[in-house]
Amino acid sequence: MLLELREVNEIEQFGMQTMDAIRSLVVANHYLQALVVLYSAVDTLAWISLPSGDVTSRDFCRWVDQYIKPQSTLGCTAEDLYAARCALLHSSATESRLSREGRATELWYVTSPHSLPQLEAYISRVGAPAKAIYFTALVAVFSDAVMTYSEELALDEEQHRAASGRMRRWLGFFPSSYLR
């Protein structure tokens, strides 16, 4: 049981390290890079949740729907978040193949809650196919999702066993003194 708790805590630790990285990037005013870290972390957690294989867009969206619940928390869909992930990771833009094909809506971000109504009004005025997202809200729902996922793993032995096997494959860094 102690081993199981340690492994579940690895997900919490992953979440806390991700949040710390995001916080450091925000302090340095590197919001684009913070979004890349966040979307990559969602990919990682979706992969952890699989019994085997590589993570796909469907897996990403399933994890997002189950833990982030974007329609109620952010006003967008899991597909919108996946398209935003693709756009940012592949081109540092908001437009993706999915948004160009009309299968997802572009997400435009604000860093202040006071800017959200202004961006929403601009989107409406120019008729852009986009939704405004408050960056801090996205980060907060991600943080909550990590904790919910960790708690769920602690209660489901089969799911926990599969996730543990995948976590053991995570890249680890060791000080050179440890390797002697």
trRosetta pair geometry for C-beta under 8 A, 3 or more apart (Angstrom, degrees):
i j d omega theta_ij theta_ji phi_ij phi_ji
1 4 5.5 -52 -152 33 37 114
1 5 6.6 36 153 -18 68 102
2 5 5.8 -54 -151 36 33 109
2 6 6.4 36 151 -21 65 105
3 6 5.6 -54 -150 34 32 113
3 7 6.4 28 154 -17 66 106
4 7 5.9 -58 -149 37 31 108
4 8 6.4 30 154 -17 66 105
4 154 7.4 116 146 -130 106 67
4 160 6.3 33 -152 158 105 142
4 164 7.6 -72 -122 -78 64 141
5 8 5.7 -52 -145 38 33 110
5 9 6.2 35 154 -20 65 108
5 154 7.4 42 -107 -122 64 108
6 9 5.6 -59 -151 39 29 113
6 10 6.9 44 146 -33 61 93
7 10 5.3 -35 -158 11 40 118
7 11 7.9 41 148 -14 58 89
7 160 7.3 110 98 -178 124 95
7 163 7.6 137 149 106 115 95
7 164 4.6 9 178 -114 156 100
7 167 6.0 143 -161 68 96 153
8 11 6.0 -47 -170 25 44 109
8 12 7.0 39 138 -10 68 103
8 150 5.5 110 178 -167 89 85
8 153 5.3 173 -118 97 99 116
8 154 4.9 48 -125 -74 162 89
8 160 6.9 -36 -74 -135 99 113
9 12 5.0 -50 -150 41 49 115
9 13 5.9 54 147 -24 73 100
9 150 7.6 71 -92 -161 30 129
10 13 5.3 -49 -142 38 33 114
10 14 6.2 42 151 -23 64 101
10 167 5.4 100 103 -171 145 143
10 170 7.9 -177 168 17 129 153
11 14 5.4 -46 -147 33 33 115
11 15 6.4 36 150 -18 62 103
11 45 7.5 86 -149 -117 106 96
11 48 7.1 145 -104 150 111 164
11 146 6.7 -175 154 -172 92 87
11 149 6.5 -119 163 106 143 104
11 150 4.5 -178 92 -95 122 96
11 153 6.6 109 8 24 157 154
11 163 7.4 -9 -63 163 129 135
11 167 7.3 -90 -60 -95 80 135
12 15 5.5 -52 -151 37 33 114
12 16 6.3 31 152 -17 66 104
12 146 6.9 126 -112 144 47 106
12 147 6.9 54 -112 -104 93 65
12 150 4.9 60 -58 -118 86 165
13 16 5.6 -52 -144 38 33 109
13 17 6.2 32 155 -18 66 106
14 17 5.9 -56 -145 39 28 109
14 18 6.2 30 153 -21 63 107
14 41 7.4 157 153 -147 99 103
14 44 7.3 -138 175 120 139 138
14 45 7.8 160 114 -76 136 91
14 146 7.4 -151 88 -151 87 128
14 170 8.0 -118 -92 -123 126 158
15 18 5.6 -55 -147 36 29 112
15 19 6.3 28 154 -17 65 106
15 41 7.7 108 -109 -179 54 134
15 143 6.5 115 177 -135 113 59
15 146 3.3 127 -107 160 138 156
15 147 6.9 -173 126 -51 171 63
15 150 7.3 -90 -8 -37 140 130
16 19 5.6 -52 -146 38 32 111
16 20 6.2 36 152 -22 65 105
17 20 5.5 -50 -145 36 33 114
17 21 6.4 36 153 -20 64 103
18 21 5.7 -53 -150 35 31 111
18 22 6.4 32 151 -18 64 105
18 37 6.3 166 -156 155 82 104
18 38 7.1 109 170 -102 114 52
18 41 4.4 62 -131 -102 148 151
18 142 7.9 -104 120 141 131 125
18 146 7.6 176 50 -79 133 155
19 22 5.6 -53 -147 37 33 113
19 23 6.2 37 153 -22 65 105
19 139 7.4 109 -126 -178 82 104
19 143 5.7 55 -89 -99 129 109
20 23 5.6 -50 -146 35 31 114
20 24 6.4 32 154 -19 63 104
21 24 5.8 -53 -149 35 31 111
21 25 6.4 28 154 -16 64 107
21 34 7.8 166 123 -122 77 69
21 37 5.2 -152 115 -163 123 156
22 25 5.8 -59 -150 39 31 109
22 26 6.2 31 154 -20 66 107
22 34 4.6 85 -145 -153 74 99
22 37 5.6 -160 -76 87 78 132
22 38 6.1 57 -95 -62 129 95
22 139 5.9 163 149 -130 153 124
23 26 5.8 -55 -146 36 30 111
23 27 6.4 33 154 -22 64 104
24 27 5.8 -52 -148 33 30 113
24 28 6.6 18 154 -7 63 109
25 28 5.8 -64 -150 46 32 105
25 30 4.2 -89 -170 77 85 105
25 31 7.3 142 135 -82 103 23
25 33 4.9 -141 -149 92 137 104
25 34 4.0 178 95 -69 132 89
25 37 6.7 173 -6 4 153 140
26 29 7.3 35 -176 -81 35 26
26 30 7.3 -101 -69 54 24 62
26 31 6.5 54 -109 -89 70 69
26 34 5.5 48 -56 -79 79 156
30 33 4.2 -12 153 36 112 118
30 34 6.1 132 104 -26 74 88
31 34 5.3 -53 -146 35 36 116
31 35 6.5 38 155 -20 67 100
31 109 7.0 -173 158 110 131 140
31 111 6.1 -99 -94 -81 147 124
31 135 6.3 -58 -151 -127 119 157
32 35 5.9 -54 -156 33 31 110
32 36 6.7 33 147 -20 63 103
32 88 7.0 -176 -164 -148 79 106
32 92 6.0 34 -173 -150 134 98
33 36 5.4 -47 -149 32 39 116
33 37 6.6 41 151 -19 66 100
34 37 5.7 -51 -152 34 34 112
34 38 6.4 34 150 -19 65 106
34 135 7.8 60 98 -172 130 123
34 139 7.8 -27 158 -86 118 123
35 38 5.5 -53 -145 37 34 113
35 39 6.2 27 160 -13 69 106
35 84 7.8 -90 179 151 126 108
35 88 5.4 -112 118 -143 117 161
35 109 7.2 -131 -78 -41 138 164
35 135 7.6 -88 -73 -133 100 103
36 39 6.2 -57 -143 41 27 104
36 40 6.1 28 157 -19 63 112
36 88 5.6 -153 -83 145 74 117
36 89 6.2 125 -133 -90 89 69
37 40 5.8 -60 -146 39 26 112
37 41 6.3 30 155 -23 63 107
38 41 5.7 -56 -152 33 29 112
38 42 6.8 30 151 -19 63 101
38 138 7.0 70 161 135 160 109
38 139 6.5 -101 -102 -101 140 73
38 142 5.7 -93 -156 -89 106 171
39 42 5.6 -47 -151 31 37 113
39 43 6.7 44 148 -20 63 100
39 81 7.7 -177 -114 171 98 86
39 84 7.1 -148 -93 107 137 87
39 85 3.8 168 -163 -120 132 93
39 88 6.1 134 16 67 155 133
39 89 6.4 -127 101 -47 134 109
40 43 5.4 -49 -155 32 37 117
40 44 6.5 40 147 -21 66 102
40 89 7.2 126 -69 -97 88 122
41 44 5.4 -49 -149 33 36 115
41 45 6.4 32 154 -15 67 104
41 142 7.2 78 90 -177 126 129
42 45 5.8 -55 -146 40 32 108
42 46 6.3 35 153 -20 65 106
42 60 6.5 70 132 -150 105 91
42 63 6.7 158 -176 102 84 127
42 64 6.5 31 -168 -77 131 94
42 68 7.7 -10 -121 -41 124 137
42 81 7.6 -82 142 150 173 124
42 85 7.1 -106 66 -95 128 140
42 142 7.0 -90 -69 -129 100 110
43 46 5.8 -57 -148 37 28 111
43 47 6.4 30 152 -20 64 107
43 55 5.8 147 -168 96 76 156
43 60 6.2 -22 -101 -102 63 109
43 85 7.3 145 -52 -172 105 144
44 47 5.6 -56 -152 35 30 113
44 48 6.4 34 151 -22 65 104
45 48 5.4 -45 -145 32 36 116
45 49 6.5 38 154 -23 63 104
45 63 6.0 148 109 -178 95 147
45 67 7.7 -75 136 49 138 161
45 145 7.8 110 126 127 166 109
45 146 6.9 -118 -96 -106 149 78
45 149 6.3 41 -169 136 125 175
46 49 5.8 -56 -154 32 32 114
46 50 7.3 38 149 -30 61 100
46 55 4.9 96 105 -141 105 130
46 59 4.6 121 167 135 114 94
46 60 4.8 -62 -72 -95 173 48
46 62 7.2 116 -139 63 105 85
46 63 3.9 -129 -97 -5 85 149
46 64 7.8 -20 -77 -29 120 75
47 50 5.9 -51 -161 17 37 114
47 54 7.4 -34 -121 -161 104 43
47 55 4.1 -81 -78 -46 81 122
47 59 7.3 77 -76 134 45 142
47 166 6.6 179 133 -175 84 142
48 163 4.9 45 167 -141 92 90
48 166 5.0 176 -128 98 57 137
48 167 6.4 42 -131 -63 113 80
49 59 7.3 167 73 -172 107 102
49 62 8.0 -153 104 101 142 109
49 63 5.7 161 23 -95 153 112
49 149 7.5 -85 -78 -152 115 123
49 159 7.4 -10 -148 -164 70 105
49 162 8.0 47 -173 107 28 118
49 163 6.6 0 -93 -90 38 103
50 53 5.8 -97 159 61 141 86
50 55 6.5 -156 -19 -86 140 71
50 59 6.0 -19 -68 -138 117 140
50 162 7.4 -127 109 156 33 124
50 166 7.3 102 63 -74 76 152
51 162 4.7 -70 -113 -139 63 141
55 59 4.6 -128 -153 83 73 140
55 60 6.3 85 165 -54 111 82
56 59 4.9 103 48 5 67 100
56 60 7.1 -122 101 -3 39 88
57 60 5.5 -51 -149 35 35 116
57 61 6.2 31 154 -16 67 107
57 82 5.3 86 -153 -173 91 146
58 61 5.9 -57 -146 40 29 108
58 62 6.2 33 153 -23 64 106
59 62 5.6 -51 -144 34 30 113
59 63 6.4 29 157 -17 64 104
60 63 6.1 -60 -154 37 26 107
60 64 6.3 23 152 -16 64 111
60 78 7.4 159 119 172 75 104
60 81 7.9 -151 148 103 107 100
60 82 5.1 116 107 -105 130 108
60 85 7.1 -120 -177 45 149 162
61 64 5.5 -54 -142 40 32 113
61 65 6.1 33 158 -19 67 106
61 78 3.8 109 -149 132 78 127
61 79 6.0 17 -112 -68 130 60
61 81 7.8 148 -106 64 68 100
61 82 5.5 -42 -68 -42 91 136
62 65 5.9 -55 -146 37 27 109
62 66 6.2 20 158 -15 63 113
62 78 7.6 103 -35 175 19 163
63 66 5.9 -63 -145 41 27 108
63 67 6.0 -18 173 18 66 115
63 68 7.9 56 127 -2 68 98
63 149 7.9 18 -160 -98 98 135
64 67 6.9 -77 -130 53 18 81
64 68 4.7 -31 -160 34 64 123
64 70 6.0 0 161 -23 106 116
64 78 4.0 144 88 -129 124 100
64 81 5.4 177 -146 70 156 145
64 82 7.3 -135 0 -50 154 88
65 68 7.4 -19 -56 54 12 81
65 69 6.8 55 -169 -96 40 46
65 70 7.3 -66 -94 16 50 90
65 78 4.7 -56 -52 -49 85 143
66 69 7.7 -63 130 -60 9 74
67 145 3.7 92 144 -156 105 100
67 146 7.8 86 167 -50 138 29
67 148 5.5 169 -143 80 90 121
67 149 5.2 -6 -112 -57 145 101
68 73 6.3 -121 164 50 69 143
68 74 7.5 -7 156 -6 108 123
68 78 7.6 133 64 -100 117 86
68 81 7.3 58 92 -54 158 173
68 141 5.2 77 -152 142 82 113
68 142 6.6 -5 -105 -87 110 53
68 145 4.7 -24 -73 -76 64 145
69 72 5.0 -21 146 44 109 105
69 73 5.3 99 89 -10 85 110
69 141 7.6 -124 55 -166 75 124
70 73 5.9 -73 -123 55 30 93
70 74 4.6 -38 -158 42 76 114
70 75 7.7 -73 159 42 75 24
70 76 5.1 -51 156 76 120 74
70 77 6.1 118 88 -155 124 11
70 78 5.8 160 22 -67 129 55
70 80 7.2 -160 136 57 150 107
70 81 5.8 -149 -82 -30 160 128
70 141 7.6 116 -98 132 62 156
71 74 7.6 -29 -65 56 9 71
71 75 7.0 43 -157 -120 40 20
71 76 7.1 -121 -91 75 48 24
71 77 6.2 22 -71 -94 92 57
73 137 7.3 173 158 165 86 103
73 141 4.5 110 153 -111 146 143
74 81 7.8 81 75 -68 156 114
74 133 6.0 10 -170 -128 111 103
74 137 6.3 147 -106 124 82 116
74 138 6.3 54 -109 -90 132 75
74 141 6.4 -103 -49 13 104 161
75 131 6.4 -167 113 -174 101 133
75 133 7.9 -168 60 -97 97 75
76 80 4.0 -103 173 76 113 150
76 81 6.4 126 109 -45 123 81
76 105 6.7 -133 -138 66 101 115
76 107 6.3 1 -106 -91 165 112
76 131 5.2 169 -87 84 107 157
76 133 6.7 -33 -18 -81 138 115
77 80 4.6 111 53 -1 73 98
77 81 7.3 -137 100 1 46 83
77 104 7.2 -132 68 -129 113 82
77 105 7.7 105 24 23 99 100
78 81 5.6 -53 -153 38 37 110
78 82 6.3 39 148 -21 68 104
79 82 5.5 -49 -143 37 34 112
79 83 6.2 36 155 -19 65 104
79 98 6.8 -152 173 173 95 145
79 103 6.5 -101 169 145 135 84
79 104 4.7 -143 137 -96 94 103
80 83 5.8 -54 -148 38 29 110
80 84 6.3 32 151 -20 64 106
80 104 4.9 162 -95 -166 48 96
80 105 5.0 -16 -113 53 115 81
80 106 8.0 -103 -153 -23 92 2
80 107 5.9 106 162 -51 103 106
80 131 6.7 3 -165 31 151 133
81 84 5.5 -51 -146 36 33 114
81 85 6.3 41 151 -24 64 102
81 107 7.3 38 -95 -32 49 151
82 85 5.4 -49 -150 32 33 116
82 86 6.5 33 151 -18 64 103
82 98 7.2 56 99 7 94 169
82 104 7.0 -127 68 -101 84 154
83 86 5.6 -51 -149 36 34 112
83 87 6.3 36 152 -21 65 105
83 96 4.3 -169 -171 51 80 140
83 97 7.9 -136 -136 59 92 57
83 98 3.9 -118 -104 72 113 129
83 99 5.2 123 170 -41 140 88
83 103 7.4 164 -75 92 133 85
83 104 3.4 168 -22 100 152 157
83 105 7.6 140 65 53 146 32
83 106 7.4 -101 120 -95 123 44
83 107 7.8 140 85 -4 94 97
84 87 5.7 -52 -145 36 31 113
84 88 6.2 25 158 -13 65 109
84 94 7.0 -20 -125 -146 78 66
84 96 7.3 -122 -70 -20 21 131
84 104 7.9 -134 -28 151 68 134
84 106 7.4 111 -88 -156 83 47
84 107 4.3 -13 -90 31 135 123
85 88 6.2 -62 -147 41 25 105
85 89 6.0 11 164 -9 65 115
86 89 6.3 -62 -136 44 23 101
86 90 5.7 -3 174 3 64 121
86 96 4.4 83 89 -136 111 139
86 97 7.0 -68 134 26 145 88
86 98 6.7 104 47 7 146 113
87 90 6.7 -72 -135 48 14 94
87 91 6.1 -57 -168 52 55 100
87 93 5.1 -97 180 83 97 71
87 94 5.5 39 147 -165 153 15
87 95 5.8 146 -126 70 126 24
87 96 3.9 -103 -61 -58 89 94
87 99 7.1 11 -64 6 131 129
87 106 7.4 65 -52 -129 169 85
88 91 7.7 -92 -118 59 9 58
88 92 6.1 37 -152 -111 52 36
88 93 7.4 -151 -84 48 40 36
88 94 7.9 24 -62 -91 77 43
90 96 7.4 97 46 -121 125 91
91 95 7.7 -40 81 70 141 75
91 96 7.9 173 30 -97 119 64
93 96 7.8 164 88 -61 97 59
94 99 7.6 -3 137 21 71 172
94 106 4.6 68 148 -167 106 114
94 107 6.5 -145 -150 65 102 51
94 108 5.9 6 -126 -83 157 70
94 130 7.0 18 150 -118 140 122
95 99 5.4 -127 -146 77 59 131
95 100 6.3 65 180 -54 103 92
95 106 6.0 -32 -86 -98 56 125
96 99 4.9 96 48 9 72 97
96 100 7.0 -133 96 -3 38 88
96 104 6.9 -3 64 69 118 130
96 106 7.8 161 12 -100 80 77
97 100 5.7 -56 -147 39 31 111
97 101 6.2 22 156 -12 66 111
98 101 5.9 -61 -144 44 28 105
98 103 4.6 -86 -163 75 80 104
98 104 4.0 33 132 16 115 119
99 102 7.6 46 -176 -74 33 23
99 103 7.6 -100 -73 56 24 63
99 104 5.1 -67 -74 81 66 86
99 105 6.6 67 -121 -154 97 11
99 106 4.8 64 -141 -61 153 78
99 129 6.8 152 -174 110 98 119
102 129 7.8 -81 -113 -164 69 156
105 129 6.0 -135 -136 159 77 81
105 130 6.3 143 170 -124 91 26
105 131 5.2 66 124 -13 131 104
106 128 7.4 -67 59 157 128 103
106 129 6.1 94 14 102 100 77
106 130 4.2 -43 79 -104 100 86
106 131 7.3 170 86 21 51 65
107 130 6.9 149 -99 -161 13 85
107 131 5.7 -28 -109 67 64 88
107 132 8.0 112 -161 -126 62 12
107 133 4.9 8 -170 -6 108 131
108 119 6.1 -159 110 180 120 129
108 123 6.9 -176 36 -79 140 120
108 128 7.8 33 -25 120 141 144
108 130 4.8 39 -12 169 111 136
108 131 7.2 175 26 80 76 36
108 132 5.6 -38 76 -104 93 59
108 133 7.0 155 74 20 39 80
109 132 7.7 134 -104 -161 18 59
109 133 5.2 -36 -102 74 68 91
109 134 7.6 104 -156 -133 69 11
109 135 4.9 65 -175 -68 116 93
109 138 7.6 -56 -121 2 112 144
110 113 7.7 125 109 -92 121 20
110 115 4.0 -169 -162 95 132 114
110 116 5.2 -157 52 -75 150 60
110 118 7.9 123 -109 60 146 94
110 119 5.2 -148 -58 -11 123 146
110 132 6.1 17 -11 -173 111 105
110 133 7.4 173 20 82 72 42
110 134 5.7 -36 67 -109 93 58
110 135 6.6 -139 82 -10 38 90
111 115 7.1 33 49 35 53 143
111 135 5.1 -7 -102 25 59 137
111 136 7.4 89 -156 -29 52 92
112 115 4.5 89 68 -2 93 105
112 116 7.7 -136 98 -23 57 75
113 116 5.6 -26 -162 -5 47 120
113 134 5.7 22 -99 -131 68 139
113 136 7.5 -61 -53 45 90 125
114 117 7.7 -51 -177 27 39 96
114 118 7.7 29 138 -4 63 114
115 118 5.3 -65 -159 45 53 116
115 119 5.8 49 148 -22 84 105
116 119 6.0 -58 -146 38 29 105
116 120 6.2 28 157 -18 65 108
116 132 5.6 141 -152 134 71 132
116 134 5.3 -32 -81 -72 125 102
117 120 5.5 -55 -143 40 33 113
117 121 6.2 35 156 -21 66 105
118 121 5.8 -54 -149 35 29 111
118 122 6.5 30 151 -19 63 105
119 122 5.5 -52 -147 36 35 114
119 123 6.3 40 153 -22 66 102
119 132 4.2 132 105 -115 117 134
120 123 5.7 -49 -147 33 32 113
120 124 6.4 31 154 -17 63 107
120 132 4.7 -99 -67 14 75 141
121 124 5.7 -57 -150 39 31 112
121 125 6.1 33 153 -23 66 109
122 125 5.6 -55 -142 36 30 112
122 126 6.3 5 167 1 66 109
122 128 7.7 10 125 12 78 128
123 126 6.7 -70 -144 48 21 91
123 128 4.8 -90 -145 56 70 107
123 130 5.1 -122 -131 73 122 98
123 131 7.5 91 -165 -104 168 21
123 132 6.1 -143 -16 -41 142 99
124 127 7.5 21 -177 -73 28 41
133 137 7.1 -135 -179 67 75 110
133 138 5.7 47 163 -51 120 122
134 137 4.2 69 80 6 103 114
134 138 7.1 179 88 -12 54 83
135 138 5.8 -58 -155 33 33 112
135 139 6.5 28 153 -15 67 106
136 139 5.6 -52 -147 38 36 112
136 140 6.2 38 153 -22 67 106
137 140 5.6 -54 -145 36 31 113
137 141 6.4 25 158 -15 66 104
138 141 6.2 -57 -145 38 28 103
138 142 6.4 31 153 -20 62 107
139 142 5.6 -55 -151 35 31 115
139 143 6.5 33 152 -21 65 105
140 143 5.7 -53 -150 34 32 112
140 144 6.5 30 153 -15 65 105
141 144 5.6 -50 -146 40 37 113
141 145 6.1 44 152 -26 65 105
142 145 5.5 -55 -148 33 30 115
142 146 6.6 35 154 -23 64 100
143 146 5.9 -50 -153 28 31 112
143 147 6.9 25 152 -12 62 104
144 147 5.9 -59 -154 38 35 109
144 148 6.2 34 151 -19 69 108
145 148 5.6 -54 -144 38 32 111
145 149 6.2 34 156 -19 66 107
146 149 5.8 -56 -148 37 28 111
146 150 6.3 29 154 -19 63 108
147 150 5.6 -54 -147 36 31 113
147 151 6.3 31 155 -18 65 106
148 151 5.8 -56 -148 38 30 110
148 152 6.2 31 153 -21 64 108
149 152 5.6 -55 -147 36 30 113
149 153 6.4 34 154 -22 64 103
150 153 5.8 -52 -151 32 30 113
150 154 6.8 34 151 -23 62 103
151 154 5.7 -52 -155 28 34 115
151 155 7.0 20 152 -10 63 108
152 155 6.0 -68 -157 40 35 105
152 156 6.2 1 159 4 72 116
152 159 7.3 -36 134 99 93 150
153 156 6.3 -75 -135 50 30 91
153 159 5.9 -124 -120 111 66 105
153 160 4.7 115 179 -94 83 83
153 163 5.6 -55 -130 40 131 158
154 160 6.9 88 -90 -91 21 133
156 159 3.9 25 112 30 124 115
156 160 5.9 158 88 -22 65 89
157 160 5.5 -58 -143 38 27 115
157 161 6.3 31 158 -25 64 103
158 161 5.8 -50 -149 29 29 111
158 162 6.8 25 154 -13 61 104
159 162 5.9 -56 -152 38 33 110
159 163 6.2 30 153 -16 67 109
160 163 5.7 -58 -145 41 31 109
160 164 6.0 36 155 -26 66 107
161 164 5.7 -52 -146 32 28 114
161 165 6.7 31 154 -20 60 102
162 165 6.0 -54 -156 31 31 112
162 166 6.8 23 151 -11 63 107
163 166 5.7 -61 -154 41 36 109
163 167 6.1 38 151 -24 71 105
164 167 5.6 -51 -142 34 32 112
164 168 6.7 40 155 -26 63 99
165 168 6.0 -49 -157 23 31 114
165 169 7.5 26 147 -16 58 104
166 169 5.7 -58 -164 30 42 112
166 170 7.8 66 141 -43 64 82
167 170 5.6 -18 -167 -14 51 115
174 178 4.3 -108 173 75 111 138
174 179 5.9 121 106 -49 126 94
175 178 4.9 104 62 -7 75 103
175 179 7.9 -154 97 -4 46 86
176 179 5.8 -60 -157 35 43 110
176 180 7.3 56 149 -39 68 94
177 180 6.0 -38 -159 5 40 117
